[in-house]
Amino acid sequence: MQSERPLPTNAPLDGFATALVIAIMFSWGLNQVAIKVAIRGFDPMLMAAGRSALAGLCVFLWCRLHGIPLFAHDGTLAAGMAAGLLFGVEFIMIFMAMDMTSVGRVTLLMNLMPFWVAIGGHFLLGERMSLRAVIGMVIAFIGVYIVFSDRVGRPGPLALYGDIIAICSGFLWGMTSLVIKRSRLVSAPPEKVLLYQLVVASVVPLPLLGAAGPIIRDVNMLSIIAFLFQSLFVTAFTYLLWFWMFRRYSVSKLSNFAFLTPAFGVILSAVLLGEHLSWKMFASLFLIAAGLFVINRPPRKAIVR
């Protein structure tokens, strides 16, 4: 008989956990650079499908090794397919955006996801937005306005379209979270939820293969390493590590670090890819990161005298 999954302990973050969550945020920021490097060697749709397929295989083997039930009739199939479809289209858009605009801009705009979740939760889940969430949203969307006003920093004629697609990818990311929260997936093992998304996402991009040009571009060792990094390390390993941390540590405390991902992504795009960062990009980074921090920061508990 499968043993019951332990409930989260909500343990406070110690030094090890803090270092671990910062490392995860760093790897997710670096992942945006890896996508940009990898699509120099491979068609974006081939990358999106291959990344999900390879990561899905790793997660499946992990589940089999640890006895995590995947084929039980738990009523999650329809919701899992829906979440997978949203997840797959989301990554199609991320890879398309990376092909059109800069890593820094995509990283900033796609990481608006928590705000789309807050808006969707308000209208679809009855989760009333707090004043803190509204303030964080206003701060972040001022940052978005600055991104779009930075015409000098656009890397090419298609950058504006890439920026819009990046925002849409963040929206779909948020909608995926809402599907999970509103369905039976919320009580399913997180590994199974991730596997639903990876399996469907490995198929969704296939009809679009070759739409952006040759399937194989300028392949070299760096582009192969970048592909393996995002497939094996980021998607297969750090996602499972994140689930483990969610079971052990306070979710609200972990969420406080969400602003680090766009910060690392923008900084690494400048350091590793030489992308130009104007003062407007720094201003938008500060505002979006501040908005993420505000919306994720839990309210202070009232002091009982």
C-alpha positions as YAML, in Angstrom:
chain: A
units: angstrom
residues:
- id: 1
  name: MET
  ca: [0.00, 0.00, 0.00]
- id: 2
  name: GLN
  ca: [1.28, 3.45, -0.94]
- id: 3
  name: SER
  ca: [2.09, 5.42, 2.20]
- id: 4
  name: GLU
  ca: [0.44, 8.79, 2.68]
- id: 5
  name: ARG
  ca: [2.46, 11.78, 1.56]
- id: 6
  name: PRO
  ca: [3.71, 13.86, 4.48]
- id: 7
  name: LEU
  ca: [2.11, 17.24, 4.95]
- id: 8
  name: PRO
  ca: [4.26, 20.37, 4.71]
- id: 9
  name: THR
  ca: [6.01, 21.15, 7.97]
- id: 10
  name: ASN
  ca: [6.18, 24.91, 7.29]
- id: 11
  name: ALA
  ca: [9.60, 24.95, 8.90]
- id: 12
  name: PRO
  ca: [11.32, 28.35, 9.01]
- id: 13
  name: LEU
  ca: [14.06, 28.97, 6.48]
- id: 14
  name: ASP
  ca: [17.48, 28.16, 7.89]
- id: 15
  name: GLY
  ca: [20.80, 29.04, 6.27]
- id: 16
  name: PHE
  ca: [20.80, 25.92, 4.12]
- id: 17
  name: ALA
  ca: [17.27, 26.50, 2.83]
- id: 18
  name: THR
  ca: [17.99, 30.16, 2.10]
- id: 19
  name: ALA
  ca: [21.11, 29.28, 0.11]
- id: 20
  name: LEU
  ca: [19.19, 26.55, -1.72]
- id: 21
  name: VAL
  ca: [16.27, 28.77, -2.76]
- id: 22
  name: ILE
  ca: [18.67, 31.50, -3.94]
- id: 23
  name: ALA
  ca: [20.52, 28.87, -6.00]
- id: 24
  name: ILE
  ca: [17.21, 27.77, -7.55]
- id: 25
  name: MET
  ca: [16.26, 31.35, -8.43]
- id: 26
  name: PHE
  ca: [19.73, 31.82, -9.94]
- id: 27
  name: SER
  ca: [19.37, 28.67, -12.05]
- id: 28
  name: TRP
  ca: [15.95, 29.83, -13.29]
- id: 29
  name: GLY
  ca: [17.44, 33.18, -14.27]
- id: 30
  name: LEU
  ca: [20.33, 31.40, -16.00]
- id: 31
  name: ASN
  ca: [17.81, 29.18, -17.77]
- id: 32
  name: GLN
  ca: [16.62, 32.18, -19.79]
- id: 33
  name: VAL
  ca: [20.17, 32.69, -21.05]
- id: 34
  name: ALA
  ca: [20.42, 28.96, -21.82]
- id: 35
  name: ILE
  ca: [17.28, 29.14, -23.97]
- id: 36
  name: LYS
  ca: [18.73, 32.01, -25.99]
- id: 37
  name: VAL
  ca: [22.01, 30.14, -26.50]
- id: 38
  name: ALA
  ca: [20.30, 26.86, -27.40]
- id: 39
  name: ILE
  ca: [18.03, 28.35, -30.07]
- id: 40
  name: ARG
  ca: [21.10, 29.57, -31.90]
- id: 41
  name: GLY
  ca: [21.70, 25.90, -32.69]
- id: 42
  name: PHE
  ca: [18.18, 24.51, -32.88]
- id: 43
  name: ASP
  ca: [14.74, 25.54, -34.08]
- id: 44
  name: PRO
  ca: [12.75, 27.01, -31.13]
- id: 45
  name: MET
  ca: [9.93, 24.48, -31.56]
- id: 46
  name: LEU
  ca: [12.37, 21.58, -31.65]
- id: 47
  name: MET
  ca: [13.91, 22.96, -28.46]
- id: 48
  name: ALA
  ca: [10.55, 23.34, -26.74]
- id: 49
  name: ALA
  ca: [9.47, 19.79, -27.62]
- id: 50
  name: GLY
  ca: [12.83, 18.15, -26.94]
- id: 51
  name: ARG
  ca: [13.31, 19.90, -23.61]
- id: 52
  name: SER
  ca: [9.93, 18.75, -22.32]
- id: 53
  name: ALA
  ca: [10.37, 15.19, -23.64]
- id: 54
  name: LEU
  ca: [13.79, 14.70, -22.04]
- id: 55
  name: ALA
  ca: [12.74, 16.29, -18.75]
- id: 56
  name: GLY
  ca: [9.51, 14.26, -18.76]
- id: 57
  name: LEU
  ca: [11.47, 11.03, -19.11]
- id: 58
  name: CYS
  ca: [13.61, 11.99, -16.11]
- id: 59
  name: VAL
  ca: [10.57, 12.86, -13.98]
- id: 60
  name: PHE
  ca: [8.86, 9.59, -14.99]
- id: 61
  name: LEU
  ca: [11.91, 7.57, -13.91]
- id: 62
  name: TRP
  ca: [12.00, 9.52, -10.64]
- id: 63
  name: CYS
  ca: [8.36, 8.68, -9.98]
- id: 64
  name: ARG
  ca: [8.89, 5.00, -10.71]
- id: 65
  name: LEU
  ca: [11.95, 4.90, -8.46]
- id: 66
  name: HIS
  ca: [10.08, 6.47, -5.53]
- id: 67
  name: GLY
  ca: [6.79, 4.65, -6.02]
- id: 68
  name: ILE
  ca: [4.77, 7.75, -6.84]
- id: 69
  name: PRO
  ca: [1.43, 6.64, -8.36]
- id: 70
  name: LEU
  ca: [0.93, 8.01, -11.86]
- id: 71
  name: PHE
  ca: [-1.86, 5.91, -13.36]
- id: 72
  name: ALA
  ca: [-4.41, 5.89, -10.56]
- id: 73
  name: HIS
  ca: [-7.94, 6.89, -11.59]
- id: 74
  name: ASP
  ca: [-8.05, 10.10, -9.58]
- id: 75
  name: GLY
  ca: [-10.11, 12.27, -11.95]
- id: 76
  name: THR
  ca: [-7.16, 14.47, -12.94]
- id: 77
  name: LEU
  ca: [-6.83, 13.49, -16.61]
- id: 78
  name: ALA
  ca: [-8.93, 16.29, -18.16]
- id: 79
  name: ALA
  ca: [-7.44, 19.00, -15.95]
- id: 80
  name: GLY
  ca: [-3.96, 17.57, -16.51]
- id: 81
  name: MET
  ca: [-4.38, 17.73, -20.28]
- id: 82
  name: ALA
  ca: [-5.65, 21.30, -20.02]
- id: 83
  name: ALA
  ca: [-2.72, 22.32, -17.81]
- id: 84
  name: GLY
  ca: [-0.34, 20.58, -20.20]
- id: 85
  name: LEU
  ca: [-1.80, 22.39, -23.21]
- id: 86
  name: LEU
  ca: [-1.44, 25.78, -21.50]
- id: 87
  name: PHE
  ca: [2.08, 24.86, -20.39]
- id: 88
  name: GLY
  ca: [3.03, 23.76, -23.89]
- id: 89
  name: VAL
  ca: [1.73, 26.90, -25.60]
- id: 90
  name: GLU
  ca: [3.39, 28.99, -22.89]
- id: 91
  name: PHE
  ca: [6.80, 27.57, -23.78]
- id: 92
  name: ILE
  ca: [6.16, 27.91, -27.49]
- id: 93
  name: MET
  ca: [5.67, 31.62, -26.80]
- id: 94
  name: ILE
  ca: [8.75, 31.86, -24.58]
- id: 95
  name: PHE
  ca: [10.96, 30.29, -27.25]
- id: 96
  name: MET
  ca: [9.41, 32.48, -29.97]
- id: 97
  name: ALA
  ca: [9.94, 35.59, -27.85]
- id: 98
  name: MET
  ca: [13.56, 34.63, -27.20]
- id: 99
  name: ASP
  ca: [14.06, 34.40, -30.96]
- id: 100
  name: MET
  ca: [12.73, 37.96, -31.45]
- id: 101
  name: THR
  ca: [13.85, 40.03, -28.50]
- id: 102
  name: SER
  ca: [16.39, 40.08, -25.70]
- id: 103
  name: VAL
  ca: [16.66, 37.71, -22.77]
- id: 104
  name: GLY
  ca: [16.35, 40.56, -20.30]
- id: 105
  name: ARG
  ca: [13.07, 41.79, -21.74]
- id: 106
  name: VAL
  ca: [11.54, 38.31, -21.96]
- id: 107
  name: THR
  ca: [12.61, 37.53, -18.38]
- id: 108
  name: LEU
  ca: [11.01, 40.68, -17.02]
- id: 109
  name: LEU
  ca: [7.75, 40.37, -18.93]
- id: 110
  name: MET
  ca: [7.10, 36.65, -18.47]
- id: 111
  name: ASN
  ca: [7.66, 36.94, -14.71]
- id: 112
  name: LEU
  ca: [4.50, 39.01, -14.38]
- id: 113
  name: MET
  ca: [2.83, 35.63, -13.80]
- id: 114
  name: PRO
  ca: [1.93, 36.22, -10.10]
- id: 115
  name: PHE
  ca: [-0.10, 39.27, -11.06]
- id: 116
  name: TRP
  ca: [-2.13, 37.32, -13.64]
- id: 117
  name: VAL
  ca: [-2.75, 34.67, -10.97]
- id: 118
  name: ALA
  ca: [-3.95, 37.37, -8.55]
- id: 119
  name: ILE
  ca: [-6.32, 38.83, -11.15]
- id: 120
  name: GLY
  ca: [-7.58, 35.42, -12.26]
- id: 121
  name: GLY
  ca: [-7.99, 34.24, -8.67]
- id: 122
  name: HIS
  ca: [-10.06, 37.33, -7.90]
- id: 123
  name: PHE
  ca: [-12.53, 36.65, -10.72]
- id: 124
  name: LEU
  ca: [-12.41, 32.84, -11.01]
- id: 125
  name: LEU
  ca: [-11.62, 31.53, -7.54]
- id: 126
  name: GLY
  ca: [-13.22, 34.14, -5.33]
- id: 127
  name: GLU
  ca: [-9.83, 35.03, -3.84]
- id: 128
  name: ARG
  ca: [-10.28, 38.73, -3.20]
- id: 129
  name: MET
  ca: [-7.21, 40.78, -4.08]
- id: 130
  name: SER
  ca: [-5.74, 42.59, -1.12]
- id: 131
  name: LEU
  ca: [-4.66, 46.20, -1.19]
- id: 132
  name: ARG
  ca: [-1.08, 44.95, -0.99]
- id: 133
  name: ALA
  ca: [-1.56, 42.93, -4.20]
- id: 134
  name: VAL
  ca: [-3.05, 45.93, -6.00]
- id: 135
  name: ILE
  ca: [-0.14, 48.14, -4.93]
- id: 136
  name: GLY
  ca: [2.39, 45.53, -6.07]
- id: 137
  name: MET
  ca: [0.58, 45.22, -9.40]
- id: 138
  name: VAL
  ca: [0.61, 48.98, -10.00]
- id: 139
  name: ILE
  ca: [4.34, 49.16, -9.22]
- id: 140
  name: ALA
  ca: [5.14, 46.27, -11.57]
- id: 141
  name: PHE
  ca: [3.02, 47.53, -14.45]
- id: 142
  name: ILE
  ca: [4.76, 50.90, -14.29]
- id: 143
  name: GLY
  ca: [7.89, 48.84, -14.87]
- id: 144
  name: VAL
  ca: [6.24, 47.16, -17.87]
- id: 145
  name: TYR
  ca: [5.40, 50.56, -19.33]
- id: 146
  name: ILE
  ca: [9.06, 51.55, -19.02]
- id: 147
  name: VAL
  ca: [10.12, 48.36, -20.84]
- id: 148
  name: PHE
  ca: [7.87, 49.22, -23.79]
- id: 149
  name: SER
  ca: [9.01, 52.85, -23.78]
- id: 150
  name: ASP
  ca: [12.65, 51.77, -24.10]
- id: 151
  name: ARG
  ca: [12.84, 51.85, -27.89]
- id: 152
  name: VAL
  ca: [16.62, 52.29, -27.88]
- id: 153
  name: GLY
  ca: [17.05, 49.01, -26.00]
- id: 154
  name: ARG
  ca: [15.03, 46.95, -28.47]
- id: 155
  name: PRO
  ca: [17.40, 44.51, -30.17]
- id: 156
  name: GLY
  ca: [15.68, 44.41, -33.57]
- id: 157
  name: PRO
  ca: [12.59, 45.11, -35.67]
- id: 158
  name: LEU
  ca: [10.71, 42.12, -34.23]
- id: 159
  name: ALA
  ca: [11.47, 42.99, -30.60]
- id: 160
  name: LEU
  ca: [8.11, 44.64, -29.98]
- id: 161
  name: TYR
  ca: [6.30, 41.48, -31.09]
- id: 162
  name: GLY
  ca: [8.64, 39.42, -28.92]
- id: 163
  name: ASP
  ca: [7.80, 41.63, -25.93]
- id: 164
  name: ILE
  ca: [4.07, 41.14, -26.46]
- id: 165
  name: ILE
  ca: [4.52, 37.37, -26.85]
- id: 166
  name: ALA
  ca: [6.56, 37.31, -23.62]
- id: 167
  name: ILE
  ca: [3.70, 38.97, -21.74]
- id: 168
  name: CYS
  ca: [1.28, 36.40, -23.22]
- id: 169
  name: SER
  ca: [3.56, 33.56, -22.06]
- id: 170
  name: GLY
  ca: [3.43, 34.88, -18.51]
- id: 171
  name: PHE
  ca: [-0.36, 35.09, -18.78]
- id: 172
  name: LEU
  ca: [-0.57, 31.43, -19.84]
- id: 173
  name: TRP
  ca: [1.79, 30.51, -16.99]
- id: 174
  name: GLY
  ca: [-0.65, 32.15, -14.63]
- id: 175
  name: MET
  ca: [-3.64, 30.40, -16.21]
- id: 176
  name: THR
  ca: [-1.87, 27.06, -15.78]
- id: 177
  name: SER
  ca: [-1.56, 27.77, -12.07]
- id: 178
  name: LEU
  ca: [-5.27, 28.61, -11.88]
- id: 179
  name: VAL
  ca: [-6.28, 25.39, -13.64]
- id: 180
  name: ILE
  ca: [-4.22, 23.44, -11.10]
- id: 181
  name: LYS
  ca: [-5.69, 25.35, -8.15]
- id: 182
  name: ARG
  ca: [-9.30, 24.97, -9.37]
- id: 183
  name: SER
  ca: [-9.16, 21.25, -10.21]
- id: 184
  name: ARG
  ca: [-8.31, 17.93, -8.59]
- id: 185
  name: LEU
  ca: [-4.71, 18.51, -9.61]
- id: 186
  name: VAL
  ca: [-4.32, 20.58, -6.44]
- id: 187
  name: SER
  ca: [-4.40, 17.35, -4.38]
- id: 188
  name: ALA
  ca: [-2.40, 15.20, -6.83]
- id: 189
  name: PRO
  ca: [1.30, 14.48, -6.31]
- id: 190
  name: PRO
  ca: [3.21, 17.48, -7.71]
- id: 191
  name: GLU
  ca: [5.43, 15.14, -9.73]
- id: 192
  name: LYS
  ca: [2.34, 13.86, -11.54]
- id: 193
  name: VAL
  ca: [1.14, 17.41, -12.20]
- id: 194
  name: LEU
  ca: [4.55, 18.30, -13.65]
- id: 195
  name: LEU
  ca: [4.57, 15.15, -15.78]
- id: 196
  name: TYR
  ca: [1.16, 15.98, -17.26]
- id: 197
  name: GLN
  ca: [2.57, 19.31, -18.38]
- id: 198
  name: LEU
  ca: [5.82, 17.92, -19.77]
- id: 199
  name: VAL
  ca: [4.18, 15.08, -21.73]
- id: 200
  name: VAL
  ca: [1.66, 17.36, -23.45]
- id: 201
  name: ALA
  ca: [4.26, 20.10, -23.97]
- id: 202
  name: SER
  ca: [6.52, 17.64, -25.79]
- id: 203
  name: VAL
  ca: [3.83, 17.18, -28.46]
- id: 204
  name: VAL
  ca: [2.23, 20.64, -28.80]
- id: 205
  name: PRO
  ca: [5.16, 22.33, -30.62]
- id: 206
  name: LEU
  ca: [5.63, 19.59, -33.22]
- id: 207
  name: PRO
  ca: [3.17, 20.95, -35.86]
- id: 208
  name: LEU
  ca: [5.17, 24.21, -35.86]
- id: 209
  name: LEU
  ca: [8.55, 22.61, -36.57]
- id: 210
  name: GLY
  ca: [10.39, 24.54, -39.27]
- id: 211
  name: ALA
  ca: [8.07, 27.54, -39.15]
- id: 212
  name: ALA
  ca: [10.94, 29.75, -37.95]
- id: 213
  name: GLY
  ca: [13.45, 28.45, -40.49]
- id: 214
  name: PRO
  ca: [15.81, 25.44, -40.51]
- id: 215
  name: ILE
  ca: [15.25, 22.90, -37.76]
- id: 216
  name: ILE
  ca: [19.01, 22.58, -37.23]
- id: 217
  name: ARG
  ca: [20.85, 25.89, -37.12]
- id: 218
  name: ASP
  ca: [24.44, 26.51, -36.01]
- id: 219
  name: VAL
  ca: [24.86, 23.59, -33.62]
- id: 220
  name: ASN
  ca: [27.92, 23.58, -31.40]
- id: 221
  name: MET
  ca: [28.90, 22.18, -28.03]
- id: 222
  name: LEU
  ca: [27.66, 25.29, -26.20]
- id: 223
  name: SER
  ca: [24.16, 25.04, -27.66]
- id: 224
  name: ILE
  ca: [24.01, 21.33, -26.77]
- id: 225
  name: ILE
  ca: [25.12, 22.03, -23.19]
- id: 226
  name: ALA
  ca: [22.53, 24.81, -22.94]
- id: 227
  name: PHE
  ca: [19.82, 22.40, -24.09]
- id: 228
  name: LEU
  ca: [20.86, 19.72, -21.60]
- id: 229
  name: PHE
  ca: [21.11, 22.28, -18.79]
- id: 230
  name: GLN
  ca: [17.53, 23.46, -19.19]
- id: 231
  name: SER
  ca: [16.18, 19.95, -19.77]
- id: 232
  name: LEU
  ca: [17.99, 17.88, -17.15]
- id: 233
  name: PHE
  ca: [18.97, 20.38, -14.50]
- id: 234
  name: VAL
  ca: [16.36, 23.14, -14.55]
- id: 235
  name: THR
  ca: [13.17, 21.32, -15.56]
- id: 236
  name: ALA
  ca: [13.81, 17.83, -14.20]
- id: 237
  name: PHE
  ca: [15.95, 18.56, -11.13]
- id: 238
  name: THR
  ca: [15.20, 22.05, -9.79]
- id: 239
  name: TYR
  ca: [11.43, 21.71, -10.25]
- id: 240
  name: LEU
  ca: [11.43, 18.53, -8.17]
- id: 241
  name: LEU
  ca: [13.73, 20.21, -5.65]
- id: 242
  name: TRP
  ca: [11.29, 23.13, -5.47]
- id: 243
  name: PHE
  ca: [8.42, 20.73, -4.76]
- id: 244
  name: TRP
  ca: [10.47, 19.16, -1.97]
- id: 245
  name: MET
  ca: [11.10, 22.58, -0.44]
- id: 246
  name: PHE
  ca: [7.39, 23.41, -0.64]
- id: 247
  name: ARG
  ca: [6.63, 20.32, 1.41]
- id: 248
  name: ARG
  ca: [9.22, 21.12, 4.05]
- id: 249
  name: TYR
  ca: [9.39, 24.92, 4.38]
- id: 250
  name: SER
  ca: [6.98, 27.83, 4.64]
- id: 251
  name: VAL
  ca: [5.48, 28.56, 1.22]
- id: 252
  name: SER
  ca: [5.06, 32.24, 2.00]
- id: 253
  name: LYS
  ca: [8.70, 32.54, 2.99]
- id: 254
  name: LEU
  ca: [9.86, 30.79, -0.18]
- id: 255
  name: SER
  ca: [7.66, 33.06, -2.33]
- id: 256
  name: ASN
  ca: [9.48, 36.11, -0.98]
- id: 257
  name: PHE
  ca: [12.43, 35.15, -3.19]
- id: 258
  name: ALA
  ca: [10.43, 35.22, -6.47]
- id: 259
  name: PHE
  ca: [11.77, 38.67, -7.39]
- id: 260
  name: LEU
  ca: [15.30, 37.21, -7.70]
- id: 261
  name: THR
  ca: [14.53, 35.26, -10.88]
- id: 262
  name: PRO
  ca: [13.98, 38.29, -13.15]
- id: 263
  name: ALA
  ca: [16.86, 40.09, -11.43]
- id: 264
  name: PHE
  ca: [19.26, 37.22, -12.10]
- id: 265
  name: GLY
  ca: [17.92, 36.79, -15.64]
- id: 266
  name: VAL
  ca: [18.47, 40.43, -16.59]
- id: 267
  name: ILE
  ca: [21.92, 40.66, -14.99]
- id: 268
  name: LEU
  ca: [23.12, 37.37, -16.50]
- id: 269
  name: SER
  ca: [21.87, 38.39, -19.95]
- id: 270
  name: ALA
  ca: [24.17, 41.42, -19.75]
- id: 271
  name: VAL
  ca: [27.15, 39.55, -18.28]
- id: 272
  name: LEU
  ca: [27.02, 36.41, -20.44]
- id: 273
  name: LEU
  ca: [25.40, 37.64, -23.66]
- id: 274
  name: GLY
  ca: [26.52, 41.26, -23.66]
- id: 275
  name: GLU
  ca: [22.96, 42.59, -23.87]
- id: 276
  name: HIS
  ca: [22.69, 46.34, -23.50]
- id: 277
  name: LEU
  ca: [21.02, 47.46, -20.27]
- id: 278
  name: SER
  ca: [19.84, 51.05, -20.41]
- id: 279
  name: TRP
  ca: [18.75, 53.00, -17.35]
- id: 280
  name: LYS
  ca: [15.17, 52.21, -18.34]
- id: 281
  name: MET
  ca: [15.84, 48.48, -18.10]
- id: 282
  name: PHE
  ca: [17.34, 48.94, -14.65]
- id: 283
  name: ALA
  ca: [14.34, 51.04, -13.61]
- id: 284
  name: SER
  ca: [11.85, 48.48, -14.92]
- id: 285
  name: LEU
  ca: [13.79, 45.66, -13.25]
- id: 286
  name: PHE
  ca: [13.62, 47.49, -9.92]
- id: 287
  name: LEU
  ca: [9.90, 48.19, -10.25]
- id: 288
  name: ILE
  ca: [8.88, 44.71, -11.38]
- id: 289
  name: ALA
  ca: [11.06, 43.06, -8.71]
- id: 290
  name: ALA
  ca: [9.61, 45.41, -6.09]
- id: 291
  name: GLY
  ca: [6.08, 44.59, -7.23]
- id: 292
  name: LEU
  ca: [6.79, 40.85, -7.00]
- id: 293
  name: PHE
  ca: [8.21, 41.30, -3.51]
- id: 294
  name: VAL
  ca: [5.17, 43.28, -2.37]
- id: 295
  name: ILE
  ca: [2.60, 40.84, -3.74]
- id: 296
  name: ASN
  ca: [4.40, 37.78, -2.35]
- id: 297
  name: ARG
  ca: [5.15, 39.21, 1.07]
- id: 298
  name: PRO
  ca: [2.70, 37.81, 3.64]
- id: 299
  name: PRO
  ca: [0.71, 40.31, 5.72]
- id: 300
  name: ARG
  ca: [1.96, 40.99, 9.22]
- id: 301
  name: LYS
  ca: [0.06, 39.20, 11.92]
- id: 302
  name: ALA
  ca: [-1.69, 41.41, 14.39]
- id: 303
  name: ILE
  ca: [-0.08, 41.50, 17.82]
- id: 304
  name: VAL
  ca: [-2.40, 40.11, 20.47]
- id: 305
  name: ARG
  ca: [-2.02, 41.90, 23.79]
...
